[in-house]
Amino acid sequence: MSQMIFSEETHRNLLSRIPERTGRSVSDWLREFDNGPALLRFEEKVDWLRREHSDLSHGYAKALVHEYDLRRAARKLG
């Protein structure tokens, strides 16, 4: 499961700023994980995302990984 790295409010604030800061929607970013390496741990996913997109800040990368993990867990439950 994802590591909680920010408060829920901070997490939502970061996600809301991603499209403006990066020019890509959160959903577009989350699709990156479907095409990336499988079975990485949280920090490994953050590092991979940052290697692939060097202009993405560490904080945004962590927020995206956390959101991806939350949505993946919700799909498993649903």
Secondary structure, DSSP 8 states (H G I E B T S, - for coil): -----S-HHHHHHHHHHHHHHHSS-HHHHHHHHHHS-SS--HHHHHHHHHHH-TTS-HHHHHHHHHHHHHHHHHHHH-
